[in-house]
Amino acid sequence: MSLKQSVFYSFMCCALVSQPAFSMAKILVILPLSYPLEALEEKVSNLKDTTRVQLAEREPQAVNDKDPVHYENQDGALGYNKKTFKIPRGLEKAVHFWTLIYSKYSTNQYVIHDIGDFTIHEVVDISDLRETRMSAYQRERLIIERLQNRKEKYENVRAQLGQSDKFKKGIQYAGQYLSVLENIFRNQGLPLELTRLPFVESMFNNYARSHAGASGLWQIMPSTGRENGLKVNATLDERNDPIKATLVAAKVLKQNHETLGNWPVAITAYNHGKMGMFRITNKLGTKDIVEIINSHSSSTFGFASKNFYAEFLAAVHVEENYQKYFGQLKIEKPFTFDVVKLDKYVSLASLVYYTNIAKETLVELNPALSLRVLRGTQLIPNGYDLRIPQDRKEDFLVAYKRIPKHQKFVQQVRNRFHRVRHGDTLSYLAKKYRTSVEAIIEINDLDDSRFIRIGENLKIP
């Protein structure tokens, strides 16, 4: 399940609970998109001091003029011709709607619209709730109440959060990765337009995470990552590595096309699943995306899946015509680096101290490192290809040799364990074992830090 689907269900449940006398004639669905991840605000707030979250929230470092988008000369790409990504008849209203969401309405605005024909009834401003200090749960409830009050005069409507401010930033962030993505897709013989799919999935925020478990630019699920050779464990999550994740995304999209036969259905399968779309096309006897959207509905193939291809087409259009919508933009320069293979297990803190490379720099160049490594509860594994700033390799190797032997290890640190007794608290355990509450929560994947059970064995980093 994608992030958009998971947020759909959580918000839908809240809407039903808040309106006991639910009428099937009047429906309001509230669906923020994957970026900026409002559904994760409380979880992220627990990590405000981490370098990763600070990087995710940073302003784009605009240093380069944005190059124009070129999609011509792709005749050799799989299943591609000049009409491949033209808006199909019957999808014009949907693409126009998503174009407005990406280019006109911001994350301070909810657009109340008809579910069927995308007619926009009104726009609800929530900037005052954004600016007021409160928990994410409180904010969510107030937003739902405000939208519920506004929707009473309409039938069959939903509310969509605007994304224009995030799309603008996404264009700037994309400068770090697009040249890499395009080279990979070009080498795989895939259409370059597909490299714009991360606008839909993550707005090119490499730190995007979903409640469903998807992660990174391409919002890859853990099972999909592991099946395609990515390491997803306590120390590394290579779904967050833009290069390795893009190789997997290219492979998945290529397989989707080979199985399903055209790009509209193959792209929809990136959201809904290859076999899911295979069953739908077999059941309906068609591979026409518009006919599929109009003819098939199910508990899993709902609004999010039906609109995935329209969102993609809108994203390609907005980015290609960014000057029309956002004016002249500058984007971040492509990230460059050298690589050093580590021969021992070592902490991130030791590397920062002895090599004099800022932690922020190492974290940004190595997004596959887990939060446990960032927090120091786990070591960077032996054999890891560490990325360092370009032209710093010689200095790094000299500094690396200066790291004391007792700070280089032949195996990963082993966690201690504590059996919870009556009266134990996380703050007490953190003080006793000279660690932090946050580290204990992270390593034990605790959902609720207020409660630990007597008799429970907790890992102690």
C-alpha positions as CSV (number, residue, x, y, z in Angstrom):
1,M,0.0,0.0,0.0
2,S,1.3,3.4,-1.0
3,L,1.6,6.4,1.4
4,K,-1.4,8.1,-0.3
5,Q,-3.5,5.0,0.3
6,S,-2.5,4.7,3.9
7,V,-3.2,8.3,4.7
8,F,-6.6,8.0,2.8
9,Y,-7.7,5.2,5.2
10,S,-6.5,6.9,8.4
11,F,-8.3,10.2,7.5
12,M,-11.4,8.4,6.3
13,C,-11.7,6.6,9.6
14,C,-11.3,9.9,11.5
15,A,-14.0,11.5,9.3
16,L,-16.4,8.6,10.0
17,V,-15.8,8.7,13.7
18,S,-16.4,12.5,13.9
19,Q,-19.8,12.2,12.1
20,P,-21.9,9.4,13.7
21,A,-24.9,10.2,11.5
22,F,-23.0,9.4,8.4
23,S,-24.8,9.8,5.1
24,M,-23.8,7.8,2.1
25,A,-25.1,10.7,0.0
26,K,-22.5,13.1,1.3
27,I,-18.9,11.9,1.4
28,L,-15.9,13.9,2.3
29,V,-12.5,12.3,2.0
30,I,-9.4,14.1,3.2
31,L,-6.2,13.1,1.4
32,P,-3.0,15.0,1.9
33,L,-0.3,13.8,-0.5
34,S,3.0,12.2,0.5
35,Y,4.9,15.5,0.9
36,P,5.2,17.2,3.4
37,L,3.9,14.2,5.3
38,E,1.4,15.8,7.7
39,A,0.4,12.3,8.9
40,L,4.0,11.9,10.3
41,E,4.3,15.2,12.1
42,E,4.1,13.7,15.6
43,K,6.6,11.0,14.7
44,V,9.0,13.5,13.2
45,S,8.6,15.8,16.1
46,N,10.3,13.2,18.3
47,L,13.3,13.4,16.0
48,K,13.7,17.1,15.7
49,D,17.3,17.1,16.9
50,T,18.4,14.6,14.3
51,T,20.5,15.7,11.4
52,R,18.3,13.8,9.0
53,V,15.2,15.7,9.9
54,Q,17.0,19.0,9.8
55,L,18.2,18.1,6.3
56,A,14.7,17.2,5.3
57,E,13.3,20.5,6.5
58,R,16.1,22.7,5.0
59,E,15.6,25.4,2.4
60,P,16.9,24.4,-1.0
61,Q,20.4,25.6,-1.6
62,A,19.7,27.2,-5.0
63,V,23.0,27.7,-6.8
64,N,22.5,26.6,-10.4
65,D,20.2,27.9,-13.1
66,K,17.6,25.3,-14.0
67,D,18.3,23.6,-17.3
68,P,15.3,23.3,-19.7
69,V,13.6,19.9,-19.8
70,H,14.4,17.9,-23.0
71,Y,12.4,14.7,-23.8
72,E,13.1,14.4,-27.5
73,N,15.3,11.8,-29.2
74,Q,14.0,8.9,-27.2
75,D,12.8,6.8,-30.1
76,G,14.8,3.8,-28.8
77,A,13.2,3.9,-25.3
78,L,10.9,1.0,-24.4
79,G,7.4,1.5,-25.6
80,Y,8.0,5.1,-26.4
81,N,6.9,7.5,-29.1
82,K,6.0,11.1,-29.2
83,K,2.4,10.4,-28.2
84,T,3.2,8.0,-25.3
85,F,2.6,10.6,-22.5
86,K,0.0,12.7,-24.2
87,I,-3.1,13.2,-22.1
88,P,-5.6,10.5,-23.2
89,R,-9.1,11.5,-24.0
90,G,-11.3,11.3,-20.9
91,L,-8.5,12.1,-18.5
92,E,-8.3,15.9,-19.3
93,K,-10.3,17.0,-16.2
94,A,-8.2,14.9,-13.8
95,V,-4.9,16.1,-15.2
96,H,-6.1,19.7,-15.1
97,F,-7.1,19.3,-11.5
98,W,-3.8,17.9,-10.4
99,T,-2.0,20.6,-12.4
100,L,-3.8,23.1,-10.2
101,I,-3.0,21.2,-7.0
102,Y,0.7,21.2,-8.0
103,S,1.0,24.7,-9.3
104,K,-1.7,26.9,-7.7
105,Y,-2.9,25.7,-4.3
106,S,-0.5,25.5,-1.4
107,T,-0.3,23.3,1.7
108,N,-2.2,25.9,3.5
109,Q,-5.2,25.2,1.3
110,Y,-7.7,22.4,1.0
111,V,-9.6,22.2,-2.3
112,I,-13.1,20.8,-1.9
113,H,-14.0,19.1,-5.2
114,D,-16.4,16.7,-6.8
115,I,-15.0,13.2,-6.7
116,G,-16.4,12.3,-10.2
117,D,-15.7,15.3,-12.4
118,F,-13.2,17.3,-10.3
119,T,-15.3,20.4,-10.2
120,I,-13.8,22.7,-7.5
121,H,-16.5,24.0,-5.2
122,E,-14.4,26.1,-2.8
123,V,-11.0,26.4,-1.2
124,V,-10.6,26.2,2.5
125,D,-7.6,28.1,4.1
126,I,-5.9,26.4,7.1
127,S,-2.9,28.7,7.5
128,D,-4.1,29.8,10.9
129,L,-4.0,26.2,12.1
130,R,-0.6,25.7,10.7
131,E,0.7,28.7,12.6
132,T,-0.9,27.8,15.9
133,R,1.2,25.7,18.2
134,M,-0.5,22.4,18.8
135,S,0.0,18.6,18.4
136,A,-0.4,17.0,15.0
137,Y,-3.4,15.1,16.3
138,Q,-5.2,18.3,17.5
139,R,-4.4,20.0,14.2
140,E,-5.8,17.1,12.3
141,R,-9.0,17.1,14.3
142,L,-9.5,20.8,13.8
143,I,-8.9,20.5,10.1
144,I,-11.4,17.7,9.8
145,E,-14.0,19.7,11.7
146,R,-13.5,22.8,9.5
147,L,-13.8,20.8,6.3
148,Q,-16.8,18.9,7.6
149,N,-18.6,22.2,8.3
150,R,-17.8,23.4,4.8
151,K,-18.9,20.3,2.9
152,E,-22.5,20.1,4.2
153,K,-23.8,22.0,1.1
154,Y,-22.2,19.6,-1.3
155,E,-22.6,15.9,-2.2
156,N,-20.0,13.4,-3.2
157,V,-17.0,15.6,-2.5
158,R,-13.5,15.2,-1.0
159,A,-10.9,17.6,0.1
160,Q,-7.4,17.7,-1.4
161,L,-4.4,19.5,0.1
162,G,-2.6,21.8,-2.3
163,Q,1.0,21.1,-3.1
164,S,2.4,24.1,-5.0
165,D,4.9,25.2,-2.4
166,K,6.2,21.7,-2.1
167,F,6.3,21.1,-5.8
168,K,8.4,24.3,-6.2
169,K,10.9,23.1,-3.6
170,G,10.8,19.7,-5.2
171,I,12.0,21.1,-8.5
172,Q,14.9,22.7,-6.6
173,Y,15.7,19.5,-4.7
174,A,15.6,17.5,-7.8
175,G,18.7,19.2,-9.1
176,Q,20.7,16.9,-6.8
177,Y,19.4,13.7,-8.4
178,L,17.9,14.2,-11.8
179,S,21.0,13.8,-13.9
180,V,21.8,10.5,-12.1
181,L,18.2,9.3,-12.5
182,E,18.2,10.2,-16.2
183,N,21.5,8.4,-16.9
184,I,20.2,5.3,-15.2
185,F,16.9,5.3,-17.1
186,R,18.6,6.1,-20.4
187,N,21.0,3.2,-19.9
188,Q,18.0,0.9,-19.1
189,G,16.3,2.1,-22.3
190,L,13.4,3.7,-20.4
191,P,11.6,6.9,-21.2
192,L,13.1,9.9,-19.3
193,E,9.7,11.2,-18.3
194,L,9.5,8.3,-15.8
195,T,12.3,10.0,-13.8
196,R,9.6,12.6,-12.8
197,L,7.6,10.0,-10.9
198,P,9.3,11.0,-7.6
199,F,7.4,14.3,-7.8
200,V,4.3,12.2,-7.2
201,E,5.8,9.9,-4.7
202,S,8.0,12.1,-2.5
203,M,8.4,15.6,-4.1
204,F,12.1,14.6,-4.4
205,N,12.4,14.6,-0.6
206,N,14.8,11.7,-0.1
207,Y,13.8,11.6,3.6
208,A,10.1,11.0,2.9
209,R,8.7,8.2,5.0
210,S,5.2,6.6,5.0
211,H,3.1,5.0,7.7
212,A,2.8,2.0,5.4
213,G,6.6,1.6,5.5
214,A,7.6,3.0,2.1
215,S,10.7,5.1,2.0
216,G,13.0,7.3,-0.1
217,L,12.6,9.2,-3.3
218,W,10.8,6.3,-4.9
219,Q,8.8,5.2,-1.8
220,I,9.9,1.6,-2.0
221,M,8.4,-0.9,0.4
222,P,10.8,-3.0,2.5
223,S,9.8,-6.2,0.8
224,T,10.2,-4.8,-2.7
225,G,13.7,-3.4,-1.7
226,R,14.9,-6.8,-0.3
227,E,13.5,-8.7,-3.2
228,N,15.6,-6.5,-5.5
229,G,18.8,-6.7,-3.6
230,L,18.6,-3.6,-1.3
231,K,19.8,-3.9,2.2
232,V,17.1,-3.0,4.7
233,N,18.3,-3.7,8.2
234,A,19.2,-2.1,11.5
235,T,22.2,-0.3,10.1
236,L,21.4,0.3,6.4
237,D,18.3,1.1,4.5
238,E,19.3,1.4,0.8
239,R,15.9,2.4,-0.2
240,N,17.0,5.8,0.8
241,D,20.0,5.7,-1.4
242,P,18.9,7.7,-4.5
243,I,21.2,5.7,-6.9
244,K,20.5,2.2,-5.6
245,A,16.8,3.0,-5.2
246,T,16.6,4.3,-8.8
247,L,18.1,1.1,-10.1
248,V,15.3,-0.8,-8.4
249,A,12.6,1.6,-9.5
250,A,13.8,1.3,-13.1
251,K,13.8,-2.5,-12.9
252,V,10.2,-2.5,-11.4
253,L,8.9,-0.1,-14.0
254,K,10.5,-2.1,-16.8
255,Q,9.0,-5.4,-15.5
256,N,5.6,-3.6,-15.2
257,H,5.7,-2.6,-18.9
258,E,6.9,-6.0,-20.0
259,T,4.0,-7.6,-18.2
260,L,1.2,-5.1,-18.9
261,G,2.2,-3.8,-22.3
262,N,1.8,0.0,-22.0
263,W,3.1,2.8,-19.9
264,P,-0.2,4.2,-18.5
265,V,-1.0,0.8,-16.9
266,A,2.6,0.1,-16.0
267,I,2.9,3.4,-14.2
268,T,-0.4,2.8,-12.4
269,A,1.0,-0.6,-11.3
270,Y,3.8,1.2,-9.5
271,N,1.1,2.4,-7.1
272,H,-1.3,-0.5,-7.3
273,G,1.0,-3.4,-7.9
274,K,1.9,-5.3,-11.1
275,M,-0.2,-8.4,-10.4
276,G,-3.1,-6.2,-9.2
277,M,-3.2,-4.4,-12.5
278,F,-2.7,-7.7,-14.4
279,R,-5.8,-9.1,-12.8
280,I,-7.8,-5.9,-13.6
281,T,-6.8,-5.9,-17.2
282,N,-7.6,-9.6,-17.6
283,K,-11.0,-9.1,-15.9
284,L,-12.0,-6.1,-18.0
285,G,-10.3,-7.4,-21.2
286,T,-8.7,-4.0,-21.9
287,K,-5.4,-2.2,-21.2
288,D,-6.9,1.2,-21.9
289,I,-6.2,3.3,-18.7
290,V,-9.3,5.5,-19.1
291,E,-11.6,2.5,-19.5
292,I,-10.0,0.8,-16.5
293,I,-10.4,3.9,-14.3
294,N,-14.1,4.3,-15.4
295,S,-15.0,0.7,-15.1
296,H,-13.2,-0.8,-12.1
297,S,-13.4,0.1,-8.4
298,S,-12.5,-2.0,-5.4
299,S,-11.4,-1.5,-1.8
300,T,-7.8,-1.3,-3.0
301,F,-8.3,0.3,-6.5
302,G,-9.8,3.5,-5.2
303,F,-9.2,7.2,-5.7
304,A,-5.5,7.1,-5.1
305,S,-4.8,4.3,-7.6
306,K,-7.2,5.7,-10.2
307,N,-5.5,9.1,-10.1
308,F,-1.9,8.0,-10.0
309,Y,-1.4,8.3,-13.8
310,A,-3.1,11.7,-14.0
311,E,-0.9,12.9,-11.1
312,F,2.2,11.7,-13.0
313,L,1.1,13.5,-16.2
314,A,0.4,16.7,-14.3
315,A,3.7,16.5,-12.6
316,V,5.6,16.1,-15.9
317,H,3.7,19.1,-17.3
318,V,4.2,21.4,-14.3
319,E,7.9,20.7,-14.1
320,E,8.4,21.0,-17.9
321,N,6.6,24.4,-17.8
322,Y,7.8,25.6,-14.4
323,Q,8.5,29.1,-15.5
324,K,4.9,29.6,-16.3
325,Y,3.8,28.6,-12.8
326,F,6.7,29.6,-10.6
327,G,8.9,32.0,-12.5
328,Q,12.6,31.6,-12.9
329,L,14.0,29.0,-10.5
330,K,17.5,27.9,-9.5
331,I,18.1,24.4,-8.4
332,E,20.6,22.5,-6.3
333,K,23.8,21.3,-8.0
334,P,24.2,17.6,-8.6
335,F,25.7,15.8,-5.6
336,T,29.2,14.6,-6.2
337,F,31.4,12.4,-4.0
338,D,34.3,10.0,-3.7
339,V,33.9,6.5,-2.2
340,V,36.0,4.8,0.5
341,K,35.3,1.2,1.5
342,L,35.5,0.8,5.3
343,D,37.6,-2.2,6.5
344,K,36.2,-2.1,10.1
345,Y,33.0,-1.4,12.0
346,V,33.2,2.2,13.1
347,S,31.0,4.8,14.6
348,L,29.8,7.9,12.7
349,A,31.0,10.0,15.6
350,S,34.6,8.7,15.2
351,L,34.6,9.5,11.5
352,V,33.4,13.0,12.2
353,Y,35.9,13.7,14.9
354,Y,39.0,12.3,13.2
355,T,38.3,13.2,9.6
356,N,36.9,16.7,10.3
357,I,34.1,16.1,7.9
358,A,30.8,17.6,9.2
359,K,28.2,15.1,10.3
360,E,25.6,16.9,8.1
361,T,27.8,16.3,5.1
362,L,28.3,12.6,5.8
363,V,24.6,12.1,6.5
364,E,23.6,13.9,3.3
365,L,26.0,11.9,1.2
366,N,25.1,8.6,2.9
367,P,21.3,8.6,3.3
368,A,21.2,4.8,3.5
369,L,22.7,5.0,7.1
370,S,20.0,4.1,9.6
371,L,18.8,6.3,12.5
372,R,20.5,3.9,14.8
373,V,23.9,4.6,13.1
374,L,23.1,8.3,13.2
375,R,22.4,8.2,16.9
376,G,25.4,6.0,17.7
377,T,23.6,2.9,18.9
378,Q,24.9,1.0,15.9
379,L,28.2,1.1,14.0
380,I,28.7,1.7,10.3
381,P,29.2,-1.8,9.0
382,N,32.5,-3.2,7.7
383,G,32.7,-3.2,3.9
384,Y,30.3,-0.2,3.6
385,D,31.1,2.1,0.6
386,L,31.2,5.4,2.5
387,R,30.7,8.5,0.4
388,I,32.8,11.5,1.2
389,P,33.2,14.9,-0.3
390,Q,34.9,14.9,-3.7
391,D,38.6,15.4,-3.7
392,R,38.9,14.6,0.0
393,K,39.8,10.9,-0.4
394,E,43.5,11.2,0.3
395,D,43.0,13.3,3.4
396,F,40.3,11.0,4.6
397,L,42.5,7.9,4.4
398,V,45.2,9.6,6.3
399,A,42.8,10.7,9.0
400,Y,41.1,7.3,9.1
401,K,44.4,5.6,10.0
402,R,44.6,7.9,13.0
403,I,41.4,6.5,14.5
404,P,42.5,4.5,17.6
405,K,42.2,0.7,17.3
406,H,39.8,0.6,20.2
407,Q,37.4,2.6,18.2
408,K,37.5,0.2,15.2
409,F,35.7,-3.1,15.6
410,V,35.7,-6.4,13.9
411,Q,32.0,-7.0,14.6
412,Q,28.8,-5.0,15.2
413,V,28.1,-3.8,18.7
414,R,25.9,-6.1,20.7
415,N,22.9,-4.8,22.5
416,R,22.4,-5.3,26.2
417,F,19.1,-6.4,27.5
418,H,17.0,-5.4,30.5
419,R,14.0,-7.2,31.8
420,V,11.5,-4.6,32.9
421,R,10.6,-4.6,36.6
422,H,7.9,-2.8,38.6
423,G,8.7,0.9,38.7
424,D,11.1,1.0,35.7
425,T,10.8,3.9,33.4
426,L,12.6,4.8,30.2
427,S,14.2,7.8,31.8
428,Y,15.5,5.6,34.7
429,L,16.8,3.0,32.3
430,A,18.5,5.6,30.1
431,K,20.3,7.1,33.2
432,K,21.2,3.6,34.5
433,Y,22.8,2.5,31.2
434,R,24.2,5.8,30.2
435,T,22.1,6.1,27.0
436,S,19.1,8.1,26.0
437,V,15.3,7.6,26.0
438,E,15.2,8.2,22.3
439,A,17.8,5.6,21.6
440,I,15.9,3.0,23.7
441,I,12.6,3.8,21.9
442,E,14.3,3.6,18.5
443,I,16.1,0.3,19.0
444,N,13.0,-1.4,20.4
445,D,10.6,0.2,17.9
446,L,8.3,1.3,20.7
447,D,5.1,2.8,19.4
448,D,4.1,4.4,22.7
449,S,7.0,5.6,24.9
450,R,4.7,6.1,27.9
451,F,4.2,2.4,28.4
452,I,6.7,-0.5,28.9
453,R,5.4,-3.8,30.2
454,I,6.7,-5.6,33.3
455,G,8.6,-8.7,32.2
456,E,9.4,-7.3,28.8
457,N,13.0,-7.6,27.5
458,L,14.2,-4.3,26.2
459,K,17.3,-3.9,24.1
460,I,19.7,-1.4,25.6
461,P,22.0,0.4,23.1
